[in-house]
Amino acid sequence: MNLSKSLYTKGIQCPKALWLKKYNPNVLTPPDEQAQAIFDTGNIVGDFACQLFPDGKEVPFTREYDEMIATTKKWLDEGLSNIYEATFNYEGILVMVDILTISEGEVSIYEVKSSTEVKDIYLHDVSIQYYVLKSLGYKIKSAHVVHINNEYVRDDELDIYELFKIVDVTSEVKTMQTNIPNILKEFETYLSDKENEPNIDIGKHCNKPYECDAKNYCWKVQREIPDYSIFNIFNLGSKKQIELYNQGIINIADIPQDFDMTANQKQAVENYKSKVSYIDKNSIETFLQNLTYPIYHLDFETYQQAIPQYKGLKPFEQIPFQYSLHIEHEDGTLIHKEYLSEDSIDSRYELAQKLCEDIPSDVTVLAYNMSFEKGVIKRLANSFADLEAHLLAINENIQDLMIPFQKKWYVTPSMNGSYSIKYVLPALVPEFEKAYKELEGVQNGSQAMNAFASMSKLEEGEKMKLRTALLEYCKLDTLAMVKVLEKLGKLNE
């Protein structure tokens, strides 16, 4: 069959996705920057996890898998106790074991994940490795998932044994063995027909455990499901959504008037069908009256480290590296302030210090989705005692520009039922959608995060270009907030 463990787990999620990967890969969505960043993080975490089992050897990667299998066998015969990327093949099923330990004639499997928990799909991943090794005649002592411990807080030195959790999944994986031949037979049946793709409908499996790279093909190309459909109003897999879908109803406009819905769902459907904006001017006016000038429009950019590089950090903690601040006075005067860290240093204290210089402790601070900004500031306050009082005072004064949209005081059809800035901004300030698209290098938060995380690898010229791009992007974020607030302020004129 020629299956790898990644193809096996893809088939577990959806056999159609496996078939498409094999026979029609052109329809699949290629990995984006975010997917590539996750992949790169996985490699970094995998390399670090090998330190848990020192003095081993890594099987060099080559597309000639027979060479990898031969190297693995040679090292096993030589009595090596730890092998990284140990490679085996049984009846066309190829597996590379992240870490294989050998003791007294028994082997143990360690599958390394950059996640912070054991997911069901990981058990399938380990179970196919167990199946291959067992079928080849190896005596298996145990099987494990190694994952990141997100409660670990780094001290001066990195403690590799605290960073990772090793979870014994031997019993679960053993239980799964009896069903593997049936799964493989099912895959073989699907893959034996190279002309006709499996007739598998869309559903929860399109997003779980991962968003499938065939989703665009199955949803948009084959079923012409619009960007805003019944799936946005009813949770994917919910009874109501399934009921409508089974009746052939995908478009919100086609939902029957008497269909049973919650008040929020009914409101969303009515807003969409009427194509009319709904604006609660009184509630918005009350919201605006709570804001006092000058208003400090604040936006952070953050990145994460799976392996914390600096003291006091947890794995995957949001680390602020940049902020933009537009200070708006009552007469319309705008002052812009900003901060962007140098790469490869722990700049949290400097950023926090600059923030305290730029924002007095007794002014209105405005953020969009303030829980994010408040979380960043609270972590900074916890880290730096001398700045704690000022930072927490800033936090107390933060208000959320998202409220009027979240509370449905301002709804337009083009917002597609969402209060995300991604939909709100083009609905209120259409010219800004073009402004973001015209930015060079960085046009969204994910790109900003990936750009900063990879900056240390760049030449000086490229680095300066990227720094300029980051500053322009973040500056536009807070200017956009100024424009949204301005639009709200003009409603009662």
Phi, psi and omega in degrees: 000335184057073178243137168261173180291331178289324176291324178298312181290331174296318178293327176299318179292316179195115180300332178294320178298322177297314180299315181296320179300323182282314194245344181215055187294343181297338182276350183280146178283123180294154181299138178269185182300322182294316179296320179295321179296320178296318178299314180298320178298318178302319179294318179297313180297319179301317179295319180295320183297333179298335179293342176292336181232077189290173176063029175258182177232144178260130178292120182298135182283137174207152177290346174276084186298332178299327178293319179295320179295318180295319179297317179301313182297319180300314182290326175296316180295330181279354177085021177298138187268335179227124179234130178260137183061039176298130191243133182221154176222130176227113178051044176086359177261113184259128176230143172244116182275123183307307178222123177245123176251144183234127180212123177051046174080001178245149180247152174233140183258133175232113178260121185263131179231144178274010177283174178250014179202169175268117178262156181304321183297333178292327179294322175296320179301311181290324185295324179288328174294316178301315182299314182295312182295320179297316181295332178277358175096009179282143176271116186259122180280314185198164177224142187219156166248128177255121180225169182288138174266103186281003174266350181291133176245123183292140171261202180303317179252151178281127177259101186298330182282336175273333182295325185250152168247135177250116185250122178284118181242022185303312185295319179297318183291323177298317181299327183284346186298323185296333184268348184299316177303323179294318179297315180297323179295320178297315178299318182298321178297313179297315187283344180290337177262101185277351184265320187251118179289151181301141180271080181242126185282165176287161180175198182304326184296345178292337183241349185234134002281348178229157171290125187286142179284358174261002187299314180301318180295311184290323185273304188278312186285309186280324186246357177051043178284124183290167180301325179240113188216188178303335182289339178279332183270322179248137181302139179301123180095353178289156184301319183294319180294317180296319179300313179294315182299319179294338177272003180081015181263119179240318181283139181299326181299337184267359180292126182300148182301325185265012181292136184290119182218160172286168181300317180295318179296317180298318180297317180298319180294316181296318179300318181293313183294321185285338184056027181246140177283145176244124181228120177265088187297325182295314180295321179294321179298318178298318179299314183294327181293340179279353180264129179247142181275151358287147179259129181259102180279118188239138175216130176258152164244139182227163171222175183230154172234121176297319176256105185298127184269342188236151181301139176089357181264147170261158173302138177064015175292142177288116182255116180288134176236353186201148166215157172236143183222116171256119180262115185253122178266162186298331180276006178094353178298135179241130174240132180250133174231154183204163176214136174221123183292155164288151179282160174065021173227160176274101187258011187300318182293315180299318178297315181297320180297315180294322179299317179293329176289322186277334182239114175298163185278359186229035181240162176285124176249133183242131176229162174253115190069068191296340182301328179291307180299319181295323178297317179299312183294321180297320179293323176296318179298320179293334184273330189233096188300325183289342179253358189303311184299315181294316181297317181292330176294319175302315182299320180297332186265002181284134172239162191247115178292346180286337188309309183301333181270322177295321181279001179065032174279338178226111183227129171235154179304325184289349177283352177052039176073006185253153172247015175293144179301333180301328180259326184293316185300308180295335179289322183266322184230075188304327183295341181285334177300318178293320182300318178295318182293335181274352177294144179260128172089315182226118183236354178206172185298321180297317179295322179298314181299312181293323181297313182291320182297330183259004188297326185296341182275354188267155171291160187302318181298314179295323180297315180295322178298317181291323178298317177299317180297319179296317180295318180294319181295310183294324177298321180293327179300314182281330175295324177299321178297319178302316183291322178296315179298319179301317180297318178296321182294336183271358185296326183261012179281000000 
